[in-house]
């Protein structure tokens, strides 16, 4: 079967980083490319608790783009294995089940929580993270009976969704109800990232929340905020007029498009603005909760300076190496939270996996995913898929996907 496979080693990394500064196409075209369309065997079930899935759609994530262009920190390299077939946002149909499968059958439409936790790796007793319910942050992602990999799509043993067939452990499976389309099913994963982010950093009624950047994840954070705490006040900072309209459609109260975050924060929150001898301004007061969906030096610096005393900043976006003045951190007793994947959480009186909660929100219409998947490509069009995502504003792209339907 044809699959989009990523492969990297130290010599190739160094060569691509040197030559890629002059021609970005070298990352995804030619003999040295980090990603290629390869013919690989169809996967077999690794064990009795696994199923084989026919892929319908697999979304293209910003993390996929970062990986292809080698923008991720090498610090994470022990927790992946190569070559690997990318893709972790998918919907599909079960076409084969292991003898240990109890709750699913062939023909079921499903989506997959891609985390390769202790359960998938045959590890017992499970690690502290899995025991606490944070299966997406498993401490054993380089251990057990699978090669290293935080999730399906970055493990050489378990291919991801950029292939017509893949396998998944029963603990990763979530049934899609009839009212959720295949396109919406492929977006449950990014919605779950956004929902877990909000559940980890939930505003109180009347508090001011700020979302920086309103691509697909930012828009889903806005919708999740509206679903979890409808009485908070939501501001979005987004320079793109196209994505600013997406923020408005998602339920934001205020949208900042002129880049004047300090001035607007004073107007919206009643904060006081102060000018240091050198450097950027700093606010006393400001936003109680900030969700930075960009995650670079500039946005994080602005976020910390506009965050209130004892405010919480969730770092959602994955930027390059950052340099920060930590004065606001100690001056205003701030908390910075990392964001990665999802797990089990208490939501609306029930302990449940965040995928389950996300599916429920979509099924009952409280979160709207319809229309967010704006572009589809075949697996053979992967170069066009990459280039379109490199110019999202030009192509007015929200979410793109590889389609096998």
N, C-alpha and C positions, 0 to 999 in steps of 0.2 A: 504494500500500500504506500501511497505518497504521503509523506509527513514533513512538516517544517521543523528541522532539527538544528539546534544550536550546539556549537562545539568551540571550546577555547582552551588554550594552554599558555604558558608563560611566553614562549617565543612569538606565537601568533598575536597575543595581547600586545606585546611591545611593538611589533611591526604595524599592526592595525592602528594603534594610537599615534604612531609617527606619520603614517601615510594618510590616515583618516582626516588629519588636519587640513589636507589639501583637496581631498575628494571623499565625501561621505559615502558615496556609493560603494566604496571598497568594503564597507562593513557588511553589505548584504548582496553583493554581486562579485563574481569572479572567484578564482581559486582560493584566495585567502579569506573569503567572507566568513564571518562568524556564524551566519545562518544560511542554510541551504535546503532545497527541496530534495529529499532523499527517498529512495525506495527501501522500506524496512518491512520485516515480517509482521503479520497481524499478531497482536499480543495474545498470550495464553493466560488463563487464570492462575495467579500465584498460589492460591490456596482455596479451601472450601468456603471461606467467608468472603469471597470476591465475586464480582460480576463482570461480564463483558458488555460494553456499551457501544451502540452505534451513535456517533456524534451527529447532532442536528446543526448546531451553531456553536461557535466558540468566539467570545469577544476578545478584542485586541486591547490589552491593558497598557497604560503608560509605563508600567514596570517592564513589560515586554520590550518596549521601545528603548528604555534605558539599558536593558541587558544587551540588546543587539548592538547599541552604540558604545558599549563598555563604559557606561557612566556610573555603574554601581561600585561601591567601595570593595576592594579585595578582601576586606574584613569578613564579608559574608561567604567567601568562597569555600570554607570547609563544610558549609551546609548546603552544598549542591554537588551534583556529579554529572559528568559530561562524557559523550554527547547525550543531549536530552531533547525530547520533543516538547516544545513550548505549548502554552495554552492552559488557563485555569478558570475561565468563565464560560460555562457551557450548559447546554441542555442536550438531552439525548434519550435514547430508548434502550432498555435492557434487552439483550438478545441471547444471553447465556448466563446461567447462575450456577454457583458452586453448591455442593450438597449441603453446606451449612447455612445457606441463606434461608431465613425464616419470614421476613417481613416484605419481601419483594419478589416479583415474578417476571418472566419474559413478557415483553410488551408494555411494561410500565414506563411511562415518561418520567424522567427524573432530572434533577440537577445535582451537582457534585460539590461538596465542600472539600477543597483540594488538600487540606492539611494532612500530612503524613505523620500522624501522632503515634504514641505508644501502641494503641490498638491495632493500627495497620502494620506495625513493625514486629508484632508478636512479643512485646515486652510486658512482663508482669513480675513484680508490681509496677504500676505506672509511675511516672515522674511526678513531682510536686505540681507542675503546671497542669498536667492532665487530671490529676486528682482534684484540683480546685475547679476544674471545668474549663480552663483556658487551653483547650486542645490545639488551637491554632498557634500556640506559643510553646509547644512541647520542647522539653530540654534534651530529648533523645533523637533529634532529627538527623544525627550522624551515626546512629547506633541501630542495633537490631538486625532483622533479616532482610532489610532493604539497604541499598546504597544511600549515601547522604542525600538529603533533599528535604527542604522545608515543606514542599507541597508538590503535588502532581504537576508536572511541567518543568520541574528543575531537578528531577531525579532520573538517572539513566535507566533504572529498572522499570519505572512506571511512566509511560508516555502521557503527555498532556493532550489537550483538545484540538490541537492543530494537526489532526489525523482523523481519518474516517472511523477508526475504532480505538477504544482505550479500555482499561480495566480500572475498577475502583473497589475499595473495601466497603462492606455493608455499613460501617460506621460513618462513611462519607456520603451516603445516599439520602436524598430527600425527594419525596414524590411531588410531582406538579399536579395540582388540581385542574380540572377541565377549563376553568375560567382564566387560567394563566397560559398565554401563548408560548410557543417555543422561543420567540425573541425575548419575551419577558423572563422566561426561565433562565436564559443565558445571562441575564442581568441580576439575578438573585445574589451572585457572589459580590459584585461591587456594592450593591445595596447593603449587604451584610457587613461589609467593611465600614460603610457610613453609619449604619445603625449601631454597631459595636462601639464606634468612636463616640457617638452621642450618649450611649448608655454608660460609657466610662467617664464621661464629662458632661453630666446632665445639668442644664440650667434649672434654677428655681423659678417659680412664677414671677414675672416682672423683671427678671434679670436680662441684661443685654448680652446677646451673643453675636459674634462677628465671624463670618466665613470669608477667608481670603482665597480667591480663585474659584470660579464657578464653571469648571468643566463638568464632566459627568459625575465625578465623585463629589465635588462641591455642591452640585444641585441635589444630589442624594442626601448629603448632610443636611441641607436646608429642609428637605422633605422629612427626614428623620427627626429633626428638631421639632418641626410642626406636629408630627405624630406623637412624639414622646412628651413634649411639654408645650402645648399650644399657646400658653399664656406668656411665653418668653418673647422678647423683641429681637428680631433677626435682621442683621445688617450684612450685606455682601459687598466686598470690594472686588471689582472686576472691570478692567479697562476695556475689554472687548464688548462692543455694542451687541453682538450676536449672543454672547454668553450672558451678558447682563439681562437680556430678555428672558433667557433660560432661568436666571435667578428669580426674576419677577414671576414667571410661570410656576416656579417651584414653591413660592409662598413667602419670599423675603419681604420685610416691611420697608427697608431702605436699601438703596443700591448706590454705591459710590463708584463713579466712572471717571472722575477727574483726577484721581491719584492723591487727593488731599485727605489722607486718612486722619491726620491730626485735627484739622479744622472740622471735619465732619464728626469725629469722635466727641469733640467738645460740644457741638450742637446736639448730638443725639443723646449722649450720656450725661451731660452736665459736668464733665471733667474739667480740671484746671490745667492749663498748658504752661510749661516752663522751658526757658531757653538756657542751655548750658553755655559755658565759656566757649567750648568747641563741640562740634558734633550735632547730632539730631536732637530735636526737642524731646521732652518726656512729659507724660501726663500723670497727674494724681487723680485718681478716679479712672474711669474708662470702662472698657468692656469686661464683664465678669468671666466670660468664656470665649475663647478664640480657637478656631479650627483652621490651621494653615494648610491649605491643600496645594501649596506651591513648594514651600520648604527650602527656599534658598536664603542666603545671607541677608538680602534686603528685606524679604517678607518677614523673616523671623525677628530681625532687629525692630522693624515697625511694630510687630505684634507684641513684643515684650514691652515696648515703650508705651503702647496703648492699652495694656492689660492692667486691670485694677489691682489693688492690694488683695492678696490671697486669691487672685484669679488663676485659672487653669488654662494652659495653652496645649492643645493637642496638635502634634506635628504629624500631619496626614501625608503631605507630599514628600517625595524623596528627591532632594536636591543634591548638588555637588557638595564637596567639603565646605563647611561654613566657618566663618570667624565671627564671634559674638562678643559684645561688651556685656558682661554678666551683671553689671550694676543694677538694672531693673529687677533681676532675679532676687538679690538679697535685700534691695531697698524696699521692694513691695511684696516680699514673702510669696513669690510666685511658684507655681508648680508646672513643670514641663512634662508632658506625657507622650510616650511613643505610641504609635499606632501600627499594628500588624495583625491582620486576619481577625479572628472571632472565636467564640467558644460558647459556653452555656451562661445564661444570665437570667436574673429574675425580671420578668417583664409582664406587666399587667396581671399580677397575681399568680404567675406560673413560672416555674423553673424550666427553661427550654433552651435549645440551641438557637443561636441568633438566626441561622438559616430558616428555622421553623417560624420564628417571629417575623422575619422579612417576608416569607411566603404568605403568612396571614395578612400582613399589612397590604400587600398587593392584591390578594384575593378579595378583600373587603373594600378595596378602593381608596384606602387612606394614603397609600403611596402609589403614584402613577408612573409606570415605566413605558407605557405605550407611546411610540413616537420618538423615544430616545435613541433607538438603534437606527441611525440615519444612513449608514453605508454598509453594504455587504460585498464580499469578494469571494472568489473561488480560491482554493489552495494554490492554484497555478498563478494567481494574480498577487502573490505575496509582496513583490517589489512595489506594485502600485498601492497596496495596503500600507506599506511602510511609508512611502512618499506622501500619501494623503494625510497620514497622521503627523508628518513633519510640518504640515501647513494646515492646521485645523481651522484657523480663521478664514483662510482663502477658500477652503472647501466647505465651510460651515458644518463641520463634523462634530457630533456629540459622542456617539459610540459607533465603532465599526466592528465588524465580525467576519470571520471565515464561515461560509455556509457550505454544508455538505448535503443540503436538501435537494 
